Amino acid sequence: MAARKTAAAPAPYHHGDLRAALIEATEVLLAERGIEGFTLREVARRAGVSPAAPLHHFGSAAGLLTEVSILGFEELTRSLRAGTATGGSDPARRLRGQGMGYVRFALAYPGRFQLMFRKDRLTQDERLKEAGDAAFVELELAVRDYTGWGREKPLNRATQATVLAAWSTVHGFAHLALDEKLGAQAGVECTKDFVDGMLPEILRQLWP
């Protein structure tokens, strides 16, 4: 049995699984230790490969982290769209649903979320820019519908301010939740329960 296990170790190289294994190990490590605790050596150890394997597939630590960030923005876009769908045809409910989707994504993927906006740790990859832009477009469209500005005209200053305010609100709330900084406001509830109970009320006050 031991001999077969040893012989099977290189399989990820041949079967194309190593790339996914390295990304998965990176996400687990980020969730456990944060970006400051990330090392290629530890990722390789968890994936069961040599320290050189991540460099072979991604070129650098920044290359691997960029791939994880791209996946993060793609998942965030899906979360925003799912949140929008909960609002039906009501622009206010759609925007609030997006806000819930944003924070729920952060709580579900803390490693990705903490990494995605750390440009100092990522490469200047066009795919990363495109993935980030796609997520931002979802928010912009929801705000355009909510304000009645329409989808074709360039944003005016007021609508642009609303977009940034909406993003800042949910982004900041997500960080407070992840950092367990809600303090006594959360009482004895777990973070997720508090978010599910309080965030909708906050969003209703901001976007009635």
N, C-alpha and C positions, 0 to 999 in steps of 0.2 A: 504494500500500500504506500509506504513512504517513497519507494522508488518511483511509483507512478505519479505521486504528487510533485516530486521534484522535477520529473520530466515535463510535467504539464505547466510548470511555472512560466515559461516563455510564451505561452499561448496567446496572451493579449496582443503581443506584437504581430502575430500572424493572423489573428482573427479580427483585428480592428477594435478590440475592446479596451485597449490600454488608454486611449484618449479619454474615453468616458470614465474609466476608473480613476484617472488622475483628476479630472474635473470634480467627480464625486468626493474624492478624498480632500480636495481643496475646500469644497463647500462645508464639509463636516468640520475641518480644522478651523475655518473662519468662524463658524458658529460657536465653537468651543473657546477659541483663544483670541478672536478678533484679528484684524489685519496686522497688528504689531506682533502677533504670535505666529505668523505665517512664515514657513521656510520651505524651500523646494525639497530639502533633505527629508523633512518630516512627511511631506506629501508622498514622496517616493516610498518611504518606509511603510506608510499606511496602505499604499497601493501594491506593495510587495514587489517593487522593482528597484533597479539600481538608481543612485542619485542622478545619473546622467540621462535617464529616460525622459524626465520632464523637459529637459533642454532639447532633446532630440525632437520632441513633438511640438513644442511651443516656443523654442528659441531662447526664452528667458523667463524669469519669474513674472515680469510684467506681461509677457505674452500669455501665460497661463491665467493670470488674474483677469486679463482683458477678455478671454473667452468666457470666464465665469460671469463677468459683468454684462456681456452681450446676452447671455442666457437670462440674466436678471432683468434687463430691460424688455426682453421679449415676453417674459412671464408677467412683468408689470403691465405691459400693454394689454395682455389677455385679462388681467385682473381689473383694469380700468374698464374694458369693454363689458366684462361681466357685471361690474357695478352699474354701468350705464344702463344695461338691459333691465335691471331691477326697477328702474324708474318709469318704464313704459314710455308714454308720450308726454309726460310732464317734465319740462326742462329743469325745474328746480329739483325734483326727485332724482332725475338722471345725474345731475351734478353732485348731489349729496351721495348718491350711490357710488359715484366714482371716488369720492372722498373716503368712503368706507372701504372700497376696493384697494385703495392706495395703502391705507394703514394695515389692513389685513394681510396684504402682500408682505409688508415689512415684518410683521409678526411671524409669518409663515416661513420667510426666508431671511432671517436676520443677517446671516453671513453675506449673502448677495447684496442686501440693502446697504449695509455698512460700507461695502466695497465700491458700489457702482458710481459713487460721486467723489471717489478719491483719485482725481486725475494724476496726482503725483506718483501713483503706483501702477498706472495703466499706460498702454502704448497709444499712439495717435492712429488708431485703426479706423478706417472709413466705415467699417461695419458697425463699430461701436457708436459712432456718431449717428448713423442711420437708425440704429435700434433706439437710441435715446430720443432722437427727433420723433420717431413714431409714437413713443409714449407721450411726449409733450403735445403732439397734435391731438391726441384723444382728449386731453384736458382743454386745449384751446377750443376745440369744436363744442365741447359741453358748455363752456363759458359763453361762446358766441350765441348758442341757442338760448341760454339762460338770460342774457342781456338783450336779446333781440337784435343784435348787431348784424346777423346774417353770416353766411359762410364764405362769401366771395370777396368782400371788401377787405383791404388791409386793416389791421387793428388800429383803432384810435387810441389815444393815451389812456382814456378811462377804462376801456375794455382790456387793454394790456395790463393795467394795474390790477384789475379783477383777476386775471389769469395768475399773475404773480402772487397775489394775496391768497388765492385758493391753494396754490402749490405750497406756499410757505406755511399755511395753516396745517395741512395734513402732514407735510414733511416734518415740521417741528413736533407735532403731536406724536408721530411715529417714533421719533428719537426719544422723546420723554418716556414713552411706553417701554421701549427697548432698554433704556437705561434705568428703568424702575424709579423714575424721578417724579412720579405722580403723587408720591408720599401719602399723607393722610387723606387726600382727596379720594384715593382709591379704597380707603377703609380696609376691610378684611377680604375684599374680593380679589380674585386672581386678576392679573393684568388683562387677559382676554375678555373676561366677563365685564370688567370695568369699561373697557373700550367699547364693547358691544352695547353697553347700557348708556354711557355718557356721550360718546362721539356723535351719535345721531342727533342728540339734543343740541350739541354745539353747532353742528352743521345746519340744523333747522334755524337757529338764531342768526347764523351768518348768511344763509341763502334761503330765506322763507319762500 
